[in-house]
Amino acid sequence: MNNVAANSSLLPDAESLRANASDASQMLKALSHPDRLMLLCQMADGSERSVSELEILADLHQPSLSQQIGVLRREGLIEGRRDGKHMFYRVADPRALAILHTLYEQFCGAS
């Protein structure tokens, strides 16, 4: 028996892999915009940020900020909480947090 056949019982079936690949592709598309990455990086430590904080920290202005927040919400990567007149957002998907941590280490950490 070759190694491929021996290990095939440990691998997910093609249908599961395709579904997972589709989910991963969708997430990577959402992460692929520089402004969305900037927003997510401001919340990558698991903290909650107000819209006004995100505007300053990511150096984004309306309406671009609202548009990118909308995409991240639709994709389920962030979730919001209203407190009076203020909106706060945090990263909602632990898989996105894991990817953000890796991206930070590779592109933003000390060289």
N, C-alpha and C positions, 0 to 999 in steps of 0.2 A: 504494500500500500504506500503510495507517495504522500508527501507532506500535505499537499493541497487536499487530498481526499481525507486524510486523517484530521485536519483542522476544519474541514467544511462543516462539521456538526457544531462547532463553536461559533460560527459566523451567522449573523442574521440572514434570513432569506432575502432574495432579490427584491421582493415587493416591499419589505420593511426598509431595506436600504434605500430604495427609490423614494419612499415617503420621507425618510430622514434627510436624504439629500435635497429634496424639495424644500423642506422646512429650513435647512441650513442655508440654502440658496436665497430664500426669502429674507432671512435675517441678515445675511451678508449684503444683500441689495440695500436694505434699510441702513446698514452701517456704512455703506460706500460713499455717502455724501459728506464732504468735509465739515459743513456746518452741523450736521447731525452728530458727527463724531465729537466735535467741540462741545456740544451740549451734553452728550453722554459722559464725556471725560470729566465734566464738572460734577457729575453725580456718581462717578465710578467707585468712590469710597463707601457707597451705600447711603450717603447723606441725602437729605431732602433739600431742594433749592427752590426759592421763589422765582417767579418769572422775572422780576426786576434784578435779582442776583444773576440769573442766567444771562440776561441781556448784557450785563456789565462783564461778567467773567468770560463769556464766549465772544464778546464783542460783536453781537448780532443785534439788529434793530428790527422793529416792526416794519413791514409785515412778514419779513423773512423768518423771524423768530417764531411767530405763530404758525406759519406754514410748516416749519420743520418739527415743531412740537406736535402738530397734528399728525404728521406722518409717523412719528415715533409712538404716538398713542394708538393710532390705527393698527400698527404692527404689533402692539402689545409689549413694546420694549420699555415704556414708562407708564406710570399711572399718576394721576393727579389727586390733590386734596384741596378743597376750598376752605379757607379760614377767613371769614368776613369777606372783604373785597380782594383778598390775595389768594393766588393759586400757587400751590407748591407741587413739585414733581420729584419723583425718584425712579430709579431703574427698577422695573418690576420683574424682569426675567433674569433668573440666576445664570442662565447660559450666556446672556449678553454681558453680564458682569464678568464672567470668566474670560470671555473674549476680550473685553476692555482691559482687564488686568494684563493679559498677554500683550496686547497692543501697546499698553503703557510701558511695559518692560522692554519691548523691542524698539520703540520709537521715541519714548519720552524720558526713559531712565538715564542715569548718568552713564556716559560712555567711557 
